[in-house]
Amino acid sequence: MKNILVVGGSTGIGQSLVGDLCSEYNVYSTYNKNIQSDFTNVTYQKFDVLHDSIDDLQLPDVIDGLVYCPGSIVLKPFHRISEEEIIDDLRLNVTGFLKILKAIRKNLMKSEQASIVLFSSVAANSGFPFHTQVAISKGAIESLTRTLAAELSPKMRVNAIAPSLTKTPLSSSLLNSEAKIDINAKRHPLQAIGDVSDISKFAKHLISSDSKWITGQIFTIDGGISSIRK
């Protein structure tokens, strides 16, 4: 079986993806604070993206896929955002990923055609109030996706998924009452909040050889909010 590294695979979309992948792949999943799930064919290792060295991880010689799941949701007026907060967000979303990619580049090159999946946000290309911090880091992810897709082809494919609000532990403060859930659902043309499986199943598709002719793309999975007005 092929080997897939999921960074941040113990909660939210990452956890769902590990569950989707483990029946068909050998999955190497990192976690930081969250409890690991009881899946087969999954090797869990503790790893803090911001502070730990990737050299501490035990990884296979050949890695066929990399999915980078860490992220943050900080919503507030732009004038209340500090320079340090922006830098911290970029470290988590962008430079943390690059650190890992550099470290395992040779492992990925040994694959017949490796697939890399990143996560953006609908806020990167749609103007929402109080989303400045999200838009900065996820906008960088989208530009990085295209640049790396060009640089790493044909040996590696690089794509990103841009979800709208999805029910995960990360978004719990935005969905912690029936009223909030109802209001946020009605903002979307499909009148629903995203489910982690909506995103993880598509990420699995991008990892698979069924997507062997897809690279440099940003796939928006957002209940229609970025392109439909009702």
C-alpha distance (Angstrom), angle and dihedral (degrees) to the residues before:
residue distance angle dihedral
M1 . . .
K2 3.77 . .
N3 3.81 120.6 .
I4 3.81 121.6 -120.3
L5 3.82 126.3 -173.0
V6 3.81 114.4 -152.3
V7 3.79 112.2 -171.3
G8 3.79 108.8 -155.0
G9 3.78 96.1 14.4
S10 3.79 101.3 151.5
T11 3.79 101.9 79.3
G12 3.79 142.3 32.5
I13 3.79 118.0 -13.7
G14 3.80 91.7 -6.4
Q15 3.80 92.5 56.0
S16 3.80 91.3 48.0
L17 3.80 90.6 49.3
V18 3.81 92.8 51.1
G19 3.80 88.0 53.6
D20 3.80 91.0 49.6
L21 3.81 93.8 48.2
C22 3.77 103.9 41.3
S23 3.81 97.5 79.7
E24 3.81 91.7 58.7
Y25 3.80 105.2 26.4
N26 3.78 142.5 39.4
V27 3.80 100.8 -109.5
Y28 3.79 125.0 -155.7
S29 3.78 107.8 -167.0
T30 3.79 130.4 -176.8
Y31 3.78 126.0 -149.8
N32 3.77 133.7 -177.2
K33 3.80 114.1 -175.1
N34 3.77 103.9 -11.6
I35 3.79 128.6 93.8
Q36 3.79 114.0 -105.0
S37 3.78 122.0 -119.0
D38 3.79 125.1 -117.6
F39 3.81 99.5 -111.9
T40 3.80 127.0 146.9
N41 3.82 121.5 -120.4
V42 3.82 90.5 25.2
T43 3.80 125.3 123.4
Y44 3.81 111.0 -163.3
Q45 3.79 122.0 -158.8
K46 3.78 129.0 177.5
F47 3.79 112.1 -116.6
D48 3.81 134.3 162.4
V49 3.79 108.1 -155.2
L50 3.79 93.5 -153.9
H51 3.79 99.3 46.8
D52 3.80 113.5 16.9
S53 3.80 128.9 82.4
I54 3.78 118.0 -117.4
D55 3.82 86.3 -139.5
D56 3.80 87.8 73.5
L57 3.81 90.9 66.3
Q58 3.79 121.5 92.7
L59 3.80 104.2 -134.1
P60 3.80 134.6 167.4
D61 3.78 121.3 -100.5
V62 3.81 90.8 -116.0
I63 3.81 120.7 46.0
D64 3.80 116.5 -172.9
G65 3.78 99.4 -176.8
L66 3.80 141.2 21.0
V67 3.80 123.3 -164.5
Y68 3.80 117.2 -176.0
C69 3.80 111.8 -158.8
P70 3.85 108.3 165.1
G71 3.78 114.3 116.6
S72 3.78 145.4 135.4
I73 3.79 140.3 -134.6
V74 3.80 113.2 -146.6
L75 3.81 113.7 165.0
K76 3.79 120.1 -175.8
P77 3.83 141.1 115.6
F78 3.80 113.3 -65.9
H79 3.82 92.9 -120.4
R80 3.80 90.0 62.7
I81 3.80 94.9 53.7
S82 3.80 114.7 101.1
E83 3.78 125.4 -146.5
E84 3.81 88.8 -117.0
E85 3.82 91.4 56.4
I86 3.79 91.6 52.8
I87 3.79 91.6 48.6
D88 3.82 91.6 48.0
D89 3.81 90.2 51.5
L90 3.80 91.8 50.0
R91 3.81 90.5 48.7
L92 3.80 91.2 53.2
N93 3.79 98.2 41.9
V94 3.80 104.3 30.7
T95 3.79 118.3 13.3
G96 3.82 91.8 38.0
F97 3.78 88.5 59.0
L98 3.80 93.2 45.3
K99 3.80 90.6 51.5
I100 3.79 90.2 56.3
L101 3.79 94.5 43.0
K102 3.81 91.6 52.9
A103 3.80 91.5 49.3
I104 3.82 96.1 50.6
R105 3.79 99.4 32.2
K106 3.82 92.6 110.5
N107 3.81 90.8 50.2
L108 3.79 90.6 52.3
M109 3.81 92.0 46.7
K110 3.80 89.3 59.6
S111 3.80 90.6 62.7
E112 3.79 118.8 92.4
Q113 3.80 87.8 -120.7
A114 3.79 118.9 -14.4
S115 3.80 122.8 -152.5
I116 3.80 124.9 -144.9
V117 3.80 121.8 -165.5
L118 3.80 124.6 -168.1
F119 3.79 132.3 -179.8
S120 3.78 125.3 -125.0
S121 3.81 127.8 165.9
V122 3.77 136.8 -117.0
A123 3.82 84.6 -116.8
A124 3.82 91.2 69.9
N125 3.81 91.3 74.2
S126 3.81 103.5 19.3
G127 3.78 123.4 67.5
F128 3.81 110.8 -120.4
P129 3.81 123.1 166.2
F130 3.82 116.6 -108.9
H131 3.83 92.7 15.3
T132 3.82 97.1 107.2
Q133 3.78 95.5 116.2
V134 3.80 93.3 45.9
A135 3.81 92.2 46.8
I136 3.81 92.9 52.0
S137 3.80 96.8 53.8
K138 3.81 97.2 35.8
G139 3.80 92.0 45.2
A140 3.80 86.3 56.9
I141 3.81 89.7 50.6
E142 3.81 91.4 54.8
S143 3.81 93.1 49.8
L144 3.80 89.9 45.8
T145 3.80 90.8 51.0
R146 3.79 92.4 58.2
T147 3.80 95.1 41.1
L148 3.79 94.4 49.7
A149 3.80 91.7 43.8
A150 3.79 87.8 59.3
E151 3.79 95.0 43.4
L152 3.80 98.0 44.7
S153 3.80 101.0 40.6
P154 2.95 135.1 144.1
K155 3.82 94.3 21.6
M156 3.80 94.9 47.0
R157 3.79 135.2 31.1
V158 3.82 119.4 -148.3
N159 3.80 123.4 -164.6
A160 3.79 137.4 155.8
I161 3.79 136.7 -149.0
A162 3.81 120.1 -143.5
P163 3.82 110.3 -160.8
S164 3.76 128.9 -174.9
L165 3.79 120.2 -136.8
T166 3.80 108.1 -32.4
K167 3.78 127.6 -176.0
T168 3.80 104.1 -105.4
P169 3.82 135.5 130.0
L170 3.81 87.1 -98.8
S171 3.81 91.4 61.6
S172 3.82 96.2 39.4
S173 3.82 94.7 112.4
L174 3.81 89.5 57.2
L175 3.81 93.5 49.4
N176 3.79 103.9 35.7
S177 3.81 97.0 119.2
E178 3.79 136.9 41.8
A179 3.79 89.2 -116.7
K180 3.82 92.6 56.0
I181 3.78 91.9 45.9
D182 3.81 91.2 50.6
I183 3.81 94.3 47.2
N184 3.79 93.7 47.8
A185 3.80 93.1 44.5
K186 3.81 91.5 53.2
R187 3.82 90.8 54.6
H188 3.80 87.9 68.6
P189 3.83 122.1 74.2
L190 3.81 89.3 -131.7
Q191 3.81 89.2 53.9
A192 3.80 94.3 -131.1
I193 3.79 143.4 99.4
G194 3.79 115.7 -117.8
D195 3.78 120.0 -99.3
V196 3.80 121.2 -140.9
S197 3.80 90.8 -120.3
D198 3.83 89.9 59.0
I199 3.80 87.8 63.0
S200 3.80 102.4 32.9
K201 3.79 95.1 52.8
F202 3.79 90.4 54.5
A203 3.81 90.8 47.1
K204 3.80 88.2 53.6
H205 3.81 88.9 52.3
L206 3.81 90.3 53.8
I207 3.80 90.2 50.6
S208 3.79 92.8 51.4
S209 3.79 127.9 84.8
D210 3.82 87.4 -112.7
S211 3.82 84.7 81.5
K212 3.79 95.8 48.1
W213 3.83 91.9 127.3
I214 3.82 96.2 47.8
T215 3.81 122.0 93.7
G216 3.79 139.4 138.8
Q217 3.81 92.9 29.2
I218 3.79 134.0 134.9
F219 3.80 111.1 -150.8
T220 3.79 114.4 -158.8
I221 3.81 113.6 -150.5
D222 3.75 103.0 176.5
G223 3.81 114.6 129.5
G224 3.80 88.4 -99.2
I225 3.80 96.7 -67.0
S226 3.82 96.0 129.1
S227 3.79 97.8 50.8
I228 3.80 109.9 21.9
R229 3.79 129.2 70.5
K230 3.80 120.0 -168.4
